[in-house]
Amino acid sequence: MTATISHWVNGEVFTGTSSASAPVTNPATGTVTGQVALASVDDARAVIDAAAAAFPAWRDASLAKRTSVLFRFRELLNERKGELAEIITAEHGKVVSDALGEVSRGQEVVEFACGIPHLLKGGFTENASTKVDVYSIRQPLGPVAVISPFNFPAMVPMWFFPIAIATGNTVVLKPSEKDPSASLWLAALWKEAGLPDGVFNVLQGDKTAVDELLANPKIKSVSFVGSTPIAQYVYATGTAAGKRVQALGGAKNHAVILPDADLDLAADAMVNAGFGSAGERCMAISACVAVGPIADDLVAKIRERTVGLKIGDGTKESDMGPLVTQAHRDKVASYIDAGEADGAKVVVDGRSVGSEGAPERDPAGFWLGPTLLDNVTPEMSVYTDEIFGPVLSVLRVESYDQALELINTNPYGNGTAIFTNDGGAARRFQNEVEVGMVGINVPIPVPMAYFSFGGWKASLFGDSHAHGMDGVQFFTRQKAVTQRWLDPSHGGINLGFPQNG
């Protein structure tokens, strides 16, 4: 018997009416550990209705009440985040230390949201016209939806829901079917923190659930993170239904290594950013652009570091865990096959890891080791496609201008990095590169919670990035109020257009 992973509505588990489900596996063992419910339209509407019913009271709750709940949630999360990390590892496969880092980065957004009274301050102008004052306020939207991906089952939802809740909205979270249990743990923690029932809800499911969130008029906004084709669909469908939508899509992140760079630092960064979390990160470096004569030395240094990585169960002493599913593992391996067939040099081959056998690897796990490809060219599928696995491609160019053109002509614009000791080159790069997040000697430039997270081009649909003040503005609407308190005498009849005076 395996556990049933259900929905969460009004502060408790909700089984729903649908009998449909999908298996949840432990990627390190291949074992089915649970069956996640797949919502019917009626189930989705029940969850949405609960969020809608809870909205008026939470909207009218004082900022003091909201922040007290947020602070308590933050403290509980900090005390017990190890529990959440273990849940993530059991269903995603990433090593526990990486999962713990994910939770900690999400916690930063919770801490940012604890300052919501300051962030919601409006403006006030006294006597804009004679005895007329004008001021602005920001108010919540209503029930909002968060649709999150498998690769960060805690951090990505936490990019959105702390700010949504702090600003007075109610939330329906639709997690990935691959690793849904983290969402229920977070829901129970909110309840323990004192959040009123119905303010935070979890809807498990697939496209049926997503489509209802996009179409249902009670949902006022949608926050999405996933692949570019689905992000486009979510943005087009949600906005057509009159909703605010922020849809973060795929990536092909480049790191430019200039000839003057510290190659040891750069090699360390390429291994960390390319193979951390088995490359299943939207901010992973998958294209290493070596400029000028340094390519041979750089590839040798990356290889030296890569072959020493320990691949195994994320709960044990491992550097990198398995991929999330067998199907995804096989898809990533097919890209390595294609790259080799197209002429790329396989410097480190991770395809054999699953068959080699090791004490820390169950033969039934979804194993694929770190793979380093050299002499990759822009027309190869290993470069053009978002692989989302532990495959690092090295492209060789002769100049900074060629490296910049490679990045700027790529359809994605999520994250990028440059490694150099030349401040002028770095400043020029940050100005000229057409990418939303830039690292200078930093391989994964995920900003702090008080800045915004989001890419350019096909990596973002909508004009609002995640967290930071972008998040506050996304989850609120501005209202301008013009007021006058009259003297006891009547002002008289005047049908002319109001004028300042």
VOGU-3710 file (C-alpha; in Angstrom, 3 decimals, decimal comma):
1> mtatishwvn> 0,000/0,000/0,000  1,270/3,472/-0,849  0,253/6,773/0,684  -2,387/8,939/-0,981  -1,295/12,529/-1,425  -4,448/14,632/-1,489  -5,498/18,269/-1,645  -5,600/20,753/1,237  -8,703/22,895/1,721  -9,928/24,968/4,657
11> gevftgtssa> -7,133/23,823/6,929  -7,421/20,090/6,373  -6,792/17,292/3,892  -9,422/17,112/1,160  -9,713/13,871/-0,802  -11,936/15,200/-3,568  -14,255/13,203/-5,775  -11,912/12,127/-8,557  -10,475/8,616/-8,504  -7,656/9,539/-10,878
21> sapvtnpatg> -4,118/9,529/-9,519  -0,483/9,431/-10,587  2,480/7,628/-9,007  5,108/9,468/-6,997  8,506/7,785/-6,928  11,729/7,960/-4,986  14,242/8,683/-7,791  17,101/7,060/-5,901  15,374/3,687/-5,671  12,722/3,756/-8,374
31> tvtgqvalas> 10,166/2,809/-5,724  6,623/4,140/-5,947  6,081/5,834/-2,584  2,705/7,449/-3,100  -0,225/8,177/-5,351  -1,029/11,837/-5,881  -4,648/12,774/-6,494  -5,451/14,292/-9,878  -8,269/16,763/-9,421  -11,431/16,796/-11,452
41> vddaravida> -12,981/20,109/-12,474  -15,361/19,805/-9,520  -12,440/19,223/-7,144  -10,634/22,263/-8,521  -13,728/24,403/-8,111  -14,157/23,251/-4,517  -10,607/24,383/-3,724  -11,061/27,691/-5,542  -14,397/28,303/-3,799  -12,724/27,832/-0,421
51> aaaafpawrd> -10,104/30,445/-1,288  -12,815/32,817/-2,501  -14,858/32,370/0,679  -11,842/33,090/2,888  -10,788/36,208/1,012  -13,036/38,931/2,507  -11,988/38,244/6,085  -8,281/37,958/5,245  -8,412/41,079/3,077  -9,819/42,978/6,061
61> aslakrtsvl> -7,367/41,502/8,564  -5,028/44,117/9,974  -1,417/44,318/8,879  -0,493/43,563/12,469  -2,451/40,305/12,305  -0,943/39,310/8,967  2,612/40,004/10,040  2,188/38,107/13,303  1,215/35,013/11,288  4,108/35,541/8,874
71> frfrellner> 6,642/35,871/11,688  5,318/32,706/13,311  5,474/30,839/9,993  9,045/32,020/9,552  10,040/30,763/12,998  8,394/27,367/12,511  10,001/26,996/9,088  13,403/27,859/10,490  13,044/25,352/13,314  11,865/22,476/11,132
81> kgelaeiita> 13,246/23,099/7,654  15,274/19,913/7,936  12,008/17,967/7,785  11,016/19,734/4,594  14,442/19,121/3,037  14,103/15,382/3,621  10,647/15,349/2,001  12,067/17,136/-1,043  14,966/14,684/-1,355  12,639/11,684/-1,089
91> ehgkvvsdal> 10,552/12,794/-4,086  12,901/14,970/-6,148  16,209/13,215/-5,585  18,480/16,203/-4,904  20,914/15,788/-2,037  19,644/16,895/1,376  22,118/19,778/1,674  20,884/21,134/-1,663  17,258/20,742/-0,558  18,064/22,570/2,654
101> gevsrgqevv> 19,588/25,387/0,629  16,400/25,562/-1,436  14,286/25,947/1,683  16,613/28,617/3,064  16,373/30,682/-0,116  12,588/30,427/0,017  12,683/31,514/3,637  14,320/34,764/2,513  11,084/35,684/0,738  9,102/34,926/3,888
111> efacgiphll> 11,396/37,291/5,772  10,953/39,939/3,083  7,179/39,575/3,359  7,373/40,106/7,122  8,090/43,756/6,290  4,831/44,162/4,395  3,511/47,137/6,411  6,338/49,273/5,086  6,023/47,871/1,557  2,289/48,625/1,332
121> kggftenast> 2,555/52,282/2,290  0,751/54,564/-0,113  1,269/58,237/-0,912  -0,635/61,255/0,414  -0,929/64,800/-0,904  -2,694/67,287/1,348  -4,615/70,178/-0,203  -4,014/69,088/-3,806  -6,920/71,387/-4,545  -8,616/73,677/-2,055
131> kvdvysirqp> -9,546/71,475/0,897  -9,107/68,395/-1,315  -6,639/65,652/-0,395  -5,463/62,882/-2,715  -3,913/59,626/-1,608  -3,163/56,158/-2,936  -3,596/52,749/-1,386  -2,693/49,241/-2,499  -5,287/46,490/-2,098  -5,183/42,703/-2,657
141> lgpvavispf> -6,520/41,068/-5,802  -8,463/38,160/-4,292  -7,826/34,421/-4,712  -4,564/33,879/-6,620  -3,036/30,750/-8,158  0,564/29,534/-7,984  1,561/26,761/-10,400  5,008/25,466/-9,531  7,513/23,053/-11,151  9,112/19,867/-9,861
151> nfpamvpmwf> 12,667/21,176/-9,565  12,040/23,460/-6,565  8,917/22,191/-4,779  9,471/24,534/-1,814  11,493/27,518/-3,033  9,504/28,395/-6,143  6,123/28,435/-4,373  7,762/30,548/-1,681  8,763/33,087/-4,316  5,063/33,915/-4,506
161> fpiaiatgnt> 2,782/32,832/-1,682  4,420/34,702/1,249  3,953/38,013/-0,558  0,485/37,081/-1,813  -0,633/36,187/1,712  1,066/39,194/3,315  -0,705/41,571/0,943  -4,111/40,105/1,825  -4,775/37,575/-0,922  -5,802/33,944/-0,568
171> vvlkpsekdp> -3,790/31,273/-2,391  -4,360/28,101/-4,377  -1,043/26,287/-4,900  -0,879/23,692/-7,694  2,405/21,807/-7,199  4,058/19,406/-9,613  2,648/15,881/-9,639  6,234/14,548/-9,404  6,951/15,844/-5,883  3,714/17,065/-4,296
181> saslwlaalw> 4,243/16,278/-0,608  6,193/19,442/0,228  3,080/21,491/-0,503  1,036/19,671/2,145  3,820/20,078/4,707  3,844/23,823/4,032  0,055/23,967/4,297  0,098/22,276/7,692  2,821/24,681/8,840  0,691/27,674/7,859
191> keaglpdgvf> -2,161/26,279/9,921  0,136/25,813/12,904  1,311/29,392/12,462  -2,260/30,615/12,870  -3,233/31,343/9,270  -7,033/31,258/8,988  -8,531/28,291/7,165  -8,992/28,785/3,441  -6,237/31,371/3,018  -3,687/28,782/1,815
201> nvlqgdktav> -4,972/25,821/-0,176  -3,339/23,065/-2,227  -4,803/21,682/-5,437  -3,107/18,514/-6,711  -3,519/17,638/-10,345  -2,513/17,879/-13,963  -3,713/19,933/-16,943  -7,338/19,644/-15,817  -6,499/21,504/-12,613  -4,337/24,048/-14,419
211> dellanpkik> -7,006/24,819/-17,002  -9,619/25,427/-14,315  -7,272/27,822/-12,531  -6,736/29,663/-15,813  -10,439/29,860/-16,686  -12,198/30,243/-13,350  -13,250/33,883/-12,854  -12,700/33,691/-9,096  -8,942/33,355/-9,626  -7,547/36,852/-10,155
221> svsfvgstpi> -3,920/36,127/-10,987  -1,654/33,246/-11,957  2,034/32,840/-11,112  3,739/30,087/-13,104  7,225/28,624/-13,416  8,012/25,893/-15,944  9,018/25,267/-19,537  8,666/27,973/-22,168  5,925/26,253/-24,231  3,742/25,818/-21,141
231> aqyvyatgta> 4,568/29,325/-19,924  3,350/30,683/-23,262  0,147/28,660/-22,939  -0,455/29,794/-19,368  0,166/33,432/-20,251  -2,034/33,411/-23,357  -4,872/31,505/-21,710  -4,798/33,360/-18,406  -4,628/36,847/-19,885  -7,404/35,984/-22,348
241> agkrvqalgg> -9,519/35,254/-19,276  -8,701/38,699/-17,879  -6,175/37,621/-15,250  -2,830/39,004/-14,278  -0,190/36,462/-15,266  3,524/36,154/-14,570  4,821/33,101/-16,423  8,495/32,261/-16,049  9,740/29,927/-18,767  12,826/27,985/-19,766
251> aknhavilpd> 16,473/28,886/-19,988  19,771/28,283/-21,717  22,225/29,952/-19,389  25,682/30,856/-20,660  28,856/31,546/-18,709  31,531/33,508/-20,570  35,108/32,762/-19,480  37,473/35,523/-20,615  41,209/34,839/-21,083  42,134/36,827/-17,971
261> adldlaadam> 39,784/34,903/-15,674  40,927/32,807/-12,743  40,478/29,408/-14,401  40,391/27,494/-11,130  37,563/29,704/-9,893  35,789/29,378/-13,228  36,180/25,590/-13,330  34,806/25,252/-9,811  31,867/27,449/-10,784  31,110/25,479/-13,938
271> vnagfgsage> 30,983/22,199/-12,022  28,850/23,664/-9,243  26,444/25,484/-11,550  26,298/22,804/-14,222  25,855/19,699/-12,086  24,258/20,891/-8,842  20,802/19,346/-8,385  21,667/17,135/-11,402  21,317/20,192/-13,631  17,593/20,390/-12,902
281> rcmaisacva> 17,673/24,124/-12,265  16,363/26,943/-14,432  19,478/28,867/-13,421  21,950/26,050/-14,159  24,860/26,882/-16,438  24,547/24,598/-19,444  26,690/26,503/-21,964  30,264/27,378/-21,043  31,698/29,856/-23,575  35,494/29,758/-23,584
291> vgpiaddlva> 37,024/32,873/-25,160  40,400/32,720/-26,886  43,287/30,380/-26,028  42,111/29,192/-22,600  39,669/26,501/-23,752  41,991/23,482/-23,477  43,137/24,399/-19,964  39,594/25,204/-18,859  38,173/21,922/-20,159  40,961/19,992/-18,440
301> kirertvglk> 40,254/21,704/-15,128  36,500/21,082/-15,389  37,135/17,442/-16,249  39,484/17,007/-13,291  36,813/18,244/-10,910  33,927/16,387/-12,548  35,378/12,878/-12,483  35,766/13,071/-8,705  32,093/13,763/-7,998  30,223/11,144/-6,022
311> igdgtkesdm> 26,841/10,242/-7,507  24,354/8,543/-5,225  21,345/8,629/-2,952  20,704/12,182/-1,809  20,224/11,026/1,792  23,779/9,693/1,909  27,189/11,257/1,411  26,741/12,207/-2,234  27,564/15,243/-4,329  24,765/14,718/-6,844
321> gplvtqahrd> 21,610/12,633/-6,797  19,503/10,989/-9,513  17,214/12,643/-12,030  13,575/13,017/-11,129  12,080/10,250/-13,309  13,253/7,439/-15,567  11,664/9,135/-18,577  13,530/12,359/-17,886  16,781/10,483/-17,334  16,418/8,779/-20,712
331> kvasyidage> 15,556/12,056/-22,452  18,679/13,736/-21,100  20,796/10,755/-22,153  19,369/11,031/-25,675  20,766/14,571/-25,920  24,225/13,261/-25,087  23,793/10,657/-27,838  22,765/13,389/-30,270  25,623/15,682/-29,307  28,156/12,909/-29,826
341> adgakvvvdg> 26,609/12,031/-33,183  26,766/15,683/-34,234  30,496/15,845/-33,565  30,815/17,065/-29,988  33,610/15,484/-27,978  32,412/13,576/-24,889  35,068/14,488/-22,325  33,189/13,051/-19,333  30,411/10,560/-20,041  27,670/10,209/-17,440
351> rsvgsegape> 25,621/7,640/-19,338  27,428/4,683/-17,798  26,821/5,687/-14,179  23,575/3,735/-13,911  25,152/0,474/-15,047  28,454/0,759/-13,186  26,978/-0,052/-9,805  28,105/1,420/-6,490  27,109/0,971/-2,833  25,455/4,387/-2,790
361> rdpagfwlgp> 23,373/3,742/-5,930  20,362/1,461/-6,107  20,337/-0,171/-9,569  16,691/0,818/-9,976  17,404/4,524/-9,447  17,286/7,097/-12,225  21,016/7,651/-12,555  22,893/9,811/-15,023  26,296/11,186/-14,160  27,754/14,611/-14,916
371> tlldnvtpem> 28,594/14,915/-18,592  31,070/17,327/-20,174  30,905/17,973/-23,918  33,559/19,943/-25,801  33,555/21,516/-29,259  29,804/22,058/-29,176  28,476/24,321/-31,932  25,337/26,490/-31,954  23,358/24,298/-34,359  23,578/21,158/-32,198
381> svytdeifgp> 20,442/20,181/-30,258  22,557/19,812/-27,135  22,976/23,590/-27,373  19,676/24,778/-28,826  17,403/22,887/-26,407  16,944/23,250/-22,672  18,162/19,832/-21,514  17,495/20,259/-17,790  20,062/17,690/-16,791  23,753/17,373/-15,804
391> vlsvlrvesy> 25,147/18,168/-19,246  27,664/21,000/-19,621  28,543/22,073/-23,167  31,718/23,972/-23,970  31,585/26,320/-26,948  34,811/27,914/-28,214  34,889/31,469/-29,569  37,699/33,844/-30,444  36,447/37,099/-28,933  34,221/38,776/-26,373
401> dqalelintn> 32,028/40,095/-29,187  31,409/36,569/-30,481  30,507/35,386/-26,996  28,093/38,291/-26,522  26,455/37,652/-29,892  25,990/33,988/-28,988  24,056/34,943/-25,857  22,047/37,782/-27,358  20,881/35,767/-30,358  19,740/32,893/-28,129
411> pygngtaift> 15,956/32,895/-27,655  16,275/32,509/-23,877  17,378/35,236/-21,491  17,089/33,922/-17,962  20,533/34,050/-16,354  24,127/34,482/-17,464  27,573/34,997/-15,980  30,968/36,330/-16,923  34,290/35,356/-15,370  37,003/37,974/-15,626
421> ndggaarrfq> 39,380/40,148/-13,611  38,736/43,106/-15,908  36,224/45,499/-14,360  35,710/47,310/-17,654  34,837/44,106/-19,474  32,452/43,090/-16,711  30,726/46,470/-16,740  30,400/46,357/-20,509  28,943/42,861/-20,322  26,304/43,738/-17,737
431> nevevgmvgi> 25,250/46,663/-19,922  25,190/44,880/-23,285  23,929/41,384/-22,500  20,215/40,809/-23,125  19,501/38,647/-20,092  17,443/39,336/-16,990  19,916/38,196/-14,313  23,673/38,655/-14,614  26,490/37,272/-12,495  30,006/38,696/-12,434
441> nvpipvpmay> 32,272/35,917/-11,194  29,039/34,469/-9,763  27,710/31,471/-11,736  24,123/31,354/-10,438  23,010/34,970/-9,980  19,744/34,318/-8,135  19,043/37,669/-6,483  18,101/38,246/-2,870  14,391/38,372/-2,066  14,281/42,168/-2,016
451> fsfggwkasl> 15,303/42,214/-5,688  13,210/40,607/-8,419  13,779/37,244/-10,089  13,008/36,941/-13,771  14,457/36,604/-17,229  14,032/38,292/-20,590  12,889/37,083/-24,008  11,405/33,555/-24,005  12,248/33,117/-20,317  9,433/35,378/-19,088
461> fgdshahgmd> 5,906/36,142/-20,279  4,327/39,125/-18,598  5,917/42,275/-17,259  6,250/41,247/-13,616  9,153/39,315/-12,151  8,970/37,182/-9,021  9,390/38,453/-5,431  10,829/41,817/-4,466  8,713/44,913/-5,067  7,600/43,360/-8,360
471> gvqfftrqka> 5,823/40,742/-6,259  4,157/43,320/-4,021  2,901/45,236/-7,043  1,770/42,076/-8,835  -0,381/40,901/-5,929  -1,975/44,300/-5,278  -3,961/46,897/-7,185  -3,436/50,596/-6,686  -6,413/52,749/-5,855  -6,340/56,530/-5,864
481> vtqrwldpsh> -8,730/58,332/-3,494  -9,696/62,001/-3,777  -11,490/63,341/-0,705  -13,032/66,571/0,493  -14,774/67,183/3,793  -17,278/69,960/3,198  -18,258/72,842/5,383  -21,867/72,725/6,594  -22,908/75,035/3,733  -23,643/73,380/0,385
491> gginlgfpqn> -21,201/73,952/-2,437  -23,867/74,627/-5,041  -24,578/73,192/-8,468  -21,740/73,105/-11,039  -21,896/70,745/-14,008  -18,466/71,665/-15,289  -15,579/69,202/-15,273  -13,816/69,287/-11,862  -10,803/71,597/-11,843  -8,050/72,196/-9,368
501> g> -8,025/75,535/-7,740
//
